[in-house]
Every structure is written in C-alpha cells, then in structure tokens.
Amino acid sequence: MNIAVFCSSSNHIADNYKQVGFRLGEMIAESGNTLVYGGATGGLMDSVSEGAACKNGQIIGVIPQAVIRMNRQSSLPTQLITVETMRSKGNHEGAFGYFCGFARKLRNLGRNARYSNFCHCGRT
C-alpha cells in the first residue's frame, strides 16, 4: 500500500516532532508499505523519509520542478515523480493511499510525549 505523508518542509521544527516523523517512516517501511512524500530535503518530510530509508523502505518522491530548480531534491526516494506544479501533485493517479492504522499507531507512539493530538484519522 502507498501511504502519503505531506507535512512541514521547514527546518524550524522541534526535535520531538522530527523524532515522531522518523519513527513514522520506520513504521511504514517495517510494515512493507511504500512512503509517498514531497521528495524534497528539509523539515518533517525529510525526517519521515530518513526513517523509511533507514529500514530500506520503498520511497516515492512527488516533487514539483520548481523545488528541483531550488536544489532541494532529496536523494532518498527509490522512485521520483516530477510534476509541473504543487497543484498537479494530487493528479498522479495511483501514487496515494490512506492507511488509518498508522495514524492510530502514531497517536499511540506520541501519548507519552505530549504530541498525540496532531494525528487524527476519524476513529479512536
């Protein structure tokens, strides 16, 4: 299953969020799923992709040409999909999937770290 994770690309993020992002990437890879993310360096998206890469996971980067021109293309994706604009990211049929169980696992992971409320999937 492809699991899309799009979150902050800013480097001004507290370390505890980066740790949770890294663990999410690990969990995606450990479960045999594929991470789909923004394909750029920096921020939480980089943390998630680093976690998946650490566990030899499959990683699909979906990156706009403008981000490539800014030299922010990550070397971590095992597959890179280049799109014209951010708006066209959602038009790549088949790249995205939704897996609610990971949201619950992430929320459980964060219970003791005071950041459990940032991930919701509509179920408890």
N, C-alpha and C positions, 0 to 999 in steps of 0.2 A: 504494500500500500504506500502511496505517496502521501507524506504529511507536510503540509505547507506551514512554514513558520516565518512570518514577516513581523519584525519588531524594530526597535531603535537601531539606527546605524551610527548614532552619536557615540563618541568615546567618553562623554561626560556622564557615565552611569556608575552607580555604586557597585562595589565589588560583589556584594551579596547577590545582586541580580545577574551579574556575569557568571557567577558560580552556578546559579539555577539554570541559566541558559546552557552552560557547558553540560550540565547533568542531563538536561532535556535532549541535547544532541546525542549523548551517550545512550540514553534510553531508546531513542529512535533507532539507532544503529544496532544495539543489542537485540532488539526485537525483530530485526530483519527487514525493517521498513526503510524507505528512502526519504531523506530530508530534501524538501524543496524550499529554497530561500532566495534572498535577493542577489546572491552572487558577488557581493562587494565585501571589501575589508572594513573593519571597524564595528564597534558597538556590540549590542547583544546578538545580532545576526552572526557576527564573526565568532562569538562565544559558542553559539549553538553549532555552527559548522565545525569548529575546532573539536567539540565534544564528539560529533559524529565521525570526524576523521580519525580521532584517537582510537576509536573502536572499529576502524576500517569499514565504515558505513558508506553506502551509496549516497551521493550528494548531487542534487541538480541545482545549479545556479541559474536564475532567470534575471538577466541584467540588461538594463537599458544602455543603448550605445553611448549616451551622454556620460554615464558613470564610467564606462570603459575609457572614454576620452579624458576623464579626470584621473586616470591611472589608479582606480580603486577596485579593479577586478581582482578577485581572490584566486589563489592558486589551488584552493581546496576542492572545488567541485569536480566530481568524476565525469559530469556532463554539464556543458554550459549552453544555455539557450539565450541568444541575443535577441532583444526586442527593440523596436524603434523608440518607444516611449514607455513611461511608467503606466500609462493608461492601457497599453497593449499587453501588459503582463497577464492580466486576467483572461485574455483571449487565447492563451495557449492551451488548447483542449488536451486533457489527459494529464497535465502536469500536477494537478492538485487533488488532494484527498482530505477527508476530515476524519479524525480518529479521536473520539471523545475520551476514551480511556486514558490517553496521555494527559489530557487536561486534569483528570482526577488524580493521576499519579503525581503530576507536577504540584497540584494543590497539596497533596499529602506530603510530598517532599518538603514543602515550604512551611508546614504548620508550625514547626519549632523555630523558624527563622523570621517570623513576622511579615512574610510577604505572600501569604496564602490567598489573598483576595484578588490578586491580579489575573488569575486564570479561571475562567468560568466556561462551562460547556452546556449549560441549561439543565444539568442533572446534578444531583448531590451524591 
